[in-house]
Amino acid sequence: MRAGLLMVFQNFMDTITDREAYERDIHLAGLAEPLGFDTVSGVEHHFFNYAMAPDPTQFLSYMAAKTERIGLLTGAVILPWWRDPIRVVEKMTLLDHLSKGRALFGIGRGLARREYDIFGIDMNEARDRFDEAADMIIKGLETGIVEGDGKFFKQKRTEVRPGPYKSWKGRFYSVAMSSDSVPVVAKLGAKMMTFAQKPWDQMVPHFESYRALYMQHHKAPPPAPVCVDFLCCNESAERAESLAREHMSNYYVTVMQHYEMASEHFRKMKGYGDYANNAEMLRSVGMEEAGKAFTDINTFGTPKQILEKLDQRRRTIGDFDLTVQVSYGGMSWKDAESSVKLFAKEVLPEFQSWKPREKAA
């Protein structure tokens, strides 16, 4: 089973400078390969301290020069925000050449209304824009030819240069956080990525739907999905929980603010029905209780506790790959580095040694 490190580049409450936040996270990203992770990835977000990461391909091009073997995953490029899909093809193809074939293409639809508003894109168009762009880009990456005559994207048949470094088969990933996205990801033949959002036993239908639809479309077993967790690993169980309760809860507050998760606006948005239902639940439960629940479903504890939690999750949802975030919610540079190093030393080798098992009941 494979494991990755995801960089968010958050400047929680602007308690440090943006320069310091970048120095911290670039340093942590540089630990991924020597510590034994399989992938390093970066998000795409704009304009706010929630995540200061406007171009994951640029970040990964920097990491390509600093590394030799590790996979470089966009986690993820938000397709509706790119008005010219051909530019995405060019960027990913160039990253693949610079990294000698180590690029991994992860895509998403986007959820923050305020980012959509600044780009001047109607969020009601998100699903249709994503679907149209994904088809053009995936074909373009594989063939080196981009063309389109859809509702949103017009592109005369164009050959990109440099052309493809090698085939992209098996190197597509896509975020699927809602039931609306799962069928799309399965049809694309992408490896599904999902962030921790509810107790894992409640997520079983989400993963089962992906597996069944993937098999239906491609007549082949689906790849293991990727679970994206917030991580806090410490030799002391009490210290690990204390740090997690503080910083994961801090991060959860920024999620609520950035995405307006308790707002009514999702009910009016095409393709965001799951989020409308979640917003109603959040209003009834309350922010404090929801923050505690968010921490509970993420990954914290001693190495032994974390391995037990991951093994239990595998028994519940089936095989999965894991990507962790260690710098979030005001977590200090020192605590983040200590956490990822201990995880890499005592958890990572065991997790990576786990062989695929039969699907959980």
C-alpha positions as CSV (number, residue, x, y, z in Angstrom):
1,M,0.0,0.0,0.0
2,R,1.3,3.4,-1.0
3,A,1.6,6.6,1.1
4,G,2.0,10.2,0.3
5,L,2.6,13.6,1.8
6,L,0.3,16.5,0.8
7,M,1.3,20.1,1.3
8,V,-1.4,22.7,1.9
9,F,0.6,25.9,2.5
10,Q,-1.8,27.3,5.1
11,N,-1.0,30.5,7.1
12,F,-3.4,30.0,10.0
13,M,-4.8,33.3,11.2
14,D,-1.8,35.1,9.6
15,T,0.3,34.4,12.7
16,I,3.5,34.2,10.6
17,T,4.5,35.8,7.3
18,D,3.6,34.1,4.0
19,R,7.3,33.7,3.4
20,E,7.7,31.8,6.7
21,A,4.8,29.6,5.9
22,Y,6.3,28.7,2.5
23,E,9.7,28.0,4.0
24,R,8.1,25.7,6.6
25,D,6.1,23.7,4.1
26,I,8.8,23.5,1.4
27,H,11.2,22.2,4.1
28,L,8.6,19.5,5.1
29,A,7.9,18.6,1.4
30,G,11.7,18.1,1.0
31,L,11.5,15.4,3.7
32,A,9.0,13.2,1.7
33,E,11.5,11.3,-0.4
34,P,14.3,10.7,2.1
35,L,11.7,9.6,4.7
36,G,10.3,7.0,2.2
37,F,7.0,8.4,1.0
38,D,5.8,7.3,-2.4
39,T,4.3,10.6,-3.5
40,V,4.4,14.3,-2.6
41,S,1.5,16.5,-3.7
42,G,0.2,20.0,-3.5
43,V,-3.3,21.5,-3.5
44,E,-4.7,24.3,-5.7
45,H,-6.2,27.2,-3.8
46,H,-6.2,31.0,-4.5
47,F,-6.4,34.4,-2.8
48,F,-6.8,33.4,0.9
49,N,-4.6,32.2,3.8
50,Y,-6.6,29.0,3.9
51,A,-4.2,27.5,1.4
52,M,-1.8,29.7,-0.5
53,A,-1.1,27.3,-3.5
54,P,-2.2,28.9,-6.8
55,D,-0.3,26.4,-9.1
56,P,0.5,22.9,-7.9
57,T,2.4,22.2,-11.2
58,Q,4.9,25.0,-10.4
59,F,5.4,23.7,-6.9
60,L,5.9,20.1,-8.2
61,S,8.4,21.3,-10.9
62,Y,10.5,22.7,-8.1
63,M,10.2,19.4,-6.2
64,A,11.1,17.5,-9.4
65,A,14.5,19.1,-9.4
66,K,15.0,18.3,-5.7
67,T,14.1,14.6,-5.9
68,E,14.9,11.5,-7.9
69,R,12.3,8.8,-7.4
70,I,9.2,10.1,-5.7
71,G,5.8,10.5,-7.5
72,L,4.7,14.1,-8.0
73,L,0.9,14.4,-7.6
74,T,-1.3,17.4,-8.3
75,G,-3.8,17.2,-5.4
76,A,-5.6,18.6,-7.2
77,V,-5.9,20.9,-10.3
78,I,-9.3,22.4,-10.1
79,L,-10.4,22.2,-13.7
80,P,-13.3,24.6,-13.8
81,W,-10.9,27.4,-12.8
82,W,-8.8,26.9,-15.9
83,R,-10.4,28.7,-18.9
84,D,-8.0,27.0,-21.4
85,P,-7.7,23.3,-20.9
86,I,-4.8,23.2,-23.3
87,R,-2.7,25.1,-20.8
88,V,-3.2,22.3,-18.2
89,V,-2.0,19.8,-20.8
90,E,1.1,21.8,-21.5
91,K,1.9,22.2,-17.8
92,M,1.4,18.6,-16.9
93,T,3.4,17.4,-20.0
94,L,6.2,19.7,-19.1
95,L,6.2,18.5,-15.5
96,D,6.4,14.9,-16.8
97,H,9.5,15.7,-18.9
98,L,11.2,17.6,-16.1
99,S,10.6,14.7,-13.7
100,K,11.3,12.0,-16.2
101,G,7.9,10.5,-16.0
102,R,7.1,10.9,-12.3
103,A,4.1,13.2,-12.7
104,L,0.7,12.1,-11.4
105,F,-2.4,14.0,-12.6
106,G,-5.0,14.7,-9.9
107,I,-8.1,16.8,-10.6
108,G,-11.0,18.2,-8.8
109,R,-14.2,20.3,-9.2
110,G,-13.7,22.9,-6.4
111,L,-16.0,23.8,-3.6
112,A,-15.3,27.4,-2.5
113,R,-17.8,29.9,-3.8
114,R,-15.5,32.8,-3.0
115,E,-12.8,31.4,-5.3
116,Y,-15.3,30.9,-8.0
117,D,-16.6,34.4,-7.6
118,I,-13.2,36.0,-7.9
119,F,-12.5,34.0,-11.1
120,G,-15.9,35.2,-12.4
121,I,-17.1,31.6,-13.0
122,D,-20.7,30.6,-12.1
123,M,-20.4,27.7,-9.6
124,N,-23.6,26.2,-11.1
125,E,-21.4,25.4,-14.1
126,A,-18.8,23.6,-12.1
127,R,-19.9,20.0,-12.9
128,D,-20.3,20.6,-16.6
129,R,-17.1,22.6,-16.9
130,F,-15.2,19.8,-15.1
131,D,-16.6,17.0,-17.2
132,E,-15.9,18.9,-20.5
133,A,-12.4,19.9,-19.5
134,A,-11.5,16.5,-18.1
135,D,-12.3,14.7,-21.3
136,M,-10.2,17.2,-23.4
137,I,-7.2,17.1,-21.0
138,I,-7.0,13.4,-20.5
139,K,-7.2,12.8,-24.2
140,G,-4.7,15.6,-24.8
141,L,-2.2,14.2,-22.3
142,E,-2.3,10.8,-23.8
143,T,-2.1,11.8,-27.5
144,G,-0.4,15.2,-27.4
145,I,-3.3,16.5,-29.4
146,V,-5.9,18.9,-27.8
147,E,-9.2,19.8,-29.4
148,G,-12.7,20.7,-28.3
149,D,-16.0,22.2,-29.5
150,G,-18.0,22.1,-26.3
151,K,-20.3,24.5,-24.5
152,F,-17.5,26.0,-22.4
153,F,-14.2,25.2,-24.2
154,K,-13.4,25.8,-27.9
155,Q,-10.1,24.6,-29.1
156,K,-9.0,24.0,-32.6
157,R,-7.0,20.8,-33.1
158,T,-3.5,21.6,-31.7
159,E,-0.4,19.5,-31.1
160,V,1.3,20.5,-27.9
161,R,5.1,20.5,-27.6
162,P,6.9,18.9,-26.0
163,G,4.8,15.9,-26.7
164,P,3.9,13.2,-24.2
165,Y,6.9,11.8,-22.3
166,K,5.1,8.4,-21.9
167,S,1.6,7.1,-21.5
168,W,-0.5,8.5,-18.7
169,K,-2.4,5.2,-18.2
170,G,-2.6,4.5,-14.5
171,R,-1.6,8.0,-13.5
172,F,-5.0,9.8,-13.3
173,Y,-6.4,10.7,-9.9
174,S,-9.6,12.6,-9.1
175,V,-11.2,13.9,-5.9
176,A,-14.7,12.5,-5.1
177,M,-16.1,13.9,-1.9
178,S,-19.8,13.7,-2.9
179,S,-22.1,11.1,-4.4
180,D,-22.4,13.3,-7.5
181,S,-18.6,13.0,-8.2
182,V,-18.2,9.2,-7.6
183,P,-19.8,8.1,-10.9
184,V,-17.8,10.7,-12.9
185,V,-14.5,9.6,-11.3
186,A,-15.3,5.9,-12.0
187,K,-16.2,6.6,-15.6
188,L,-13.0,8.5,-16.1
189,G,-11.0,5.5,-14.9
190,A,-9.3,7.7,-12.3
191,K,-7.9,6.6,-8.9
192,M,-10.4,8.1,-6.4
193,M,-9.2,10.5,-3.7
194,T,-11.3,11.4,-0.7
195,F,-10.6,13.5,2.4
196,A,-11.7,12.3,5.8
197,Q,-15.2,13.7,6.2
198,K,-17.3,11.3,8.3
199,P,-16.8,8.1,10.3
200,W,-15.2,5.5,8.0
201,D,-17.9,2.9,8.5
202,Q,-20.4,5.5,7.1
203,M,-18.1,5.8,4.1
204,V,-18.4,2.2,3.0
205,P,-21.2,2.9,0.4
206,H,-19.0,5.7,-1.1
207,F,-16.1,3.3,-1.7
208,E,-18.3,0.4,-2.8
209,S,-20.1,2.6,-5.3
210,Y,-16.8,3.6,-6.8
211,R,-15.5,0.1,-7.1
212,A,-18.7,-1.2,-8.7
213,L,-19.0,1.6,-11.2
214,Y,-15.3,1.3,-12.1
215,M,-15.7,-2.4,-12.8
216,Q,-18.9,-1.7,-14.8
217,H,-17.1,0.9,-17.0
218,H,-13.7,-0.7,-17.4
219,K,-14.2,-4.4,-16.9
220,A,-11.2,-4.5,-14.6
221,P,-10.6,-4.2,-10.8
222,P,-10.4,-0.6,-9.6
223,P,-7.2,0.8,-8.1
224,A,-7.2,1.3,-4.4
225,P,-8.7,4.7,-3.5
226,V,-6.6,7.3,-1.7
227,C,-7.7,8.5,1.8
228,V,-6.4,11.9,2.7
229,D,-5.9,12.4,6.4
230,F,-4.6,15.0,8.8
231,L,-1.8,13.4,10.8
232,C,-0.4,13.9,14.3
233,C,2.0,11.3,15.5
234,N,3.8,11.4,18.8
235,E,5.4,9.0,21.2
236,S,3.0,10.2,23.9
237,A,-0.7,9.4,23.3
238,E,-1.7,12.3,25.5
239,R,0.5,14.8,23.6
240,A,-0.6,13.5,20.2
241,E,-4.3,13.9,21.2
242,S,-3.7,17.4,22.7
243,L,-2.0,18.6,19.5
244,A,-4.6,17.0,17.3
245,R,-7.5,18.5,19.3
246,E,-6.0,21.9,19.0
247,H,-4.7,22.0,15.4
248,M,-7.2,19.8,13.6
249,S,-10.0,21.8,15.2
250,N,-8.3,25.0,14.2
251,Y,-8.1,23.7,10.6
252,Y,-11.7,22.6,10.7
253,V,-12.7,26.2,11.6
254,T,-10.9,27.4,8.5
255,V,-12.7,24.8,6.4
256,M,-16.0,26.0,7.6
257,Q,-15.1,29.6,6.9
258,H,-13.4,29.1,3.5
259,Y,-16.1,26.8,2.1
260,E,-19.1,28.4,4.0
261,M,-20.0,24.9,4.9
262,A,-23.0,25.8,7.1
263,S,-24.4,28.1,4.5
264,E,-27.7,27.7,2.6
265,H,-26.1,28.5,-0.8
266,F,-25.3,24.8,-1.6
267,R,-29.0,24.1,-1.9
268,K,-29.1,26.5,-4.8
269,M,-26.0,25.1,-6.5
270,K,-26.3,22.5,-9.3
271,G,-24.4,19.3,-8.3
272,Y,-23.8,20.1,-4.7
273,G,-26.8,18.4,-3.0
274,D,-24.6,16.4,-0.6
275,Y,-23.1,19.6,0.8
276,A,-26.5,21.1,1.3
277,N,-27.5,18.2,3.4
278,N,-24.2,18.4,5.3
279,A,-24.8,22.1,6.0
280,E,-28.1,21.4,7.5
281,M,-26.5,18.8,9.8
282,L,-23.8,21.2,10.8
283,R,-26.3,23.8,11.8
284,S,-28.1,21.3,14.0
285,V,-25.0,19.7,15.6
286,G,-23.0,22.9,16.2
287,M,-19.5,23.9,15.2
288,E,-17.8,22.8,18.4
289,E,-19.2,19.2,18.2
290,A,-18.5,19.0,14.5
291,G,-14.9,20.0,15.1
292,K,-14.5,17.3,17.7
293,A,-16.0,14.7,15.3
294,F,-13.6,15.9,12.5
295,T,-10.6,15.3,14.7
296,D,-11.9,11.8,15.7
297,I,-12.0,10.6,12.1
298,N,-8.5,11.8,11.3
299,T,-5.2,10.1,12.3
300,F,-3.5,10.8,15.6
301,G,-1.8,8.9,18.3
302,T,1.3,6.9,19.0
303,P,2.7,4.8,16.1
304,K,1.1,1.7,17.5
305,Q,-2.3,3.5,17.9
306,I,-2.1,4.8,14.3
307,L,-1.3,1.4,12.9
308,E,-4.3,-0.1,14.7
309,K,-6.6,2.6,13.4
310,L,-5.4,2.2,9.8
311,D,-5.7,-1.6,10.0
312,Q,-9.3,-1.2,11.4
313,R,-10.1,1.2,8.5
314,R,-8.8,-1.4,6.0
315,R,-11.0,-4.0,7.5
316,T,-14.0,-1.6,7.2
317,I,-13.6,0.0,3.7
318,G,-11.1,-2.4,2.0
319,D,-7.6,-1.6,0.7
320,F,-6.6,2.0,0.4
321,D,-3.6,4.2,-0.1
322,L,-2.9,7.0,2.4
323,T,-1.9,10.6,1.9
324,V,-1.2,12.7,5.1
325,Q,-1.0,16.4,5.9
326,V,1.2,17.4,8.8
327,S,1.3,21.2,8.6
328,Y,-2.1,22.8,9.4
329,G,-4.1,24.8,11.8
330,G,-1.1,26.6,13.3
331,M,0.9,23.5,14.0
332,S,4.5,24.6,14.7
333,W,7.3,23.7,12.3
334,K,8.9,21.7,15.1
335,D,5.8,19.6,15.9
336,A,5.0,19.0,12.2
337,E,8.5,17.8,11.5
338,S,8.6,15.6,14.6
339,S,5.3,14.1,13.7
340,V,6.1,13.2,10.1
341,K,9.5,11.8,11.0
342,L,8.1,9.5,13.7
343,F,5.3,8.4,11.4
344,A,7.9,7.7,8.6
345,K,10.1,5.7,11.0
346,E,7.6,3.5,12.8
347,V,4.4,3.5,10.8
348,L,5.3,4.0,7.1
349,P,7.3,0.8,6.5
350,E,4.6,-1.3,8.1
351,F,1.8,0.3,6.2
352,Q,3.7,0.0,2.9
353,S,4.3,-3.7,3.6
354,W,0.6,-4.5,3.8
355,K,-0.5,-6.6,0.8
356,P,-3.9,-6.2,-0.8
357,R,-6.5,-8.3,0.9
358,E,-10.0,-9.3,-0.1
359,K,-12.6,-6.6,0.0
360,A,-14.1,-6.0,3.4
361,A,-17.6,-7.2,4.0
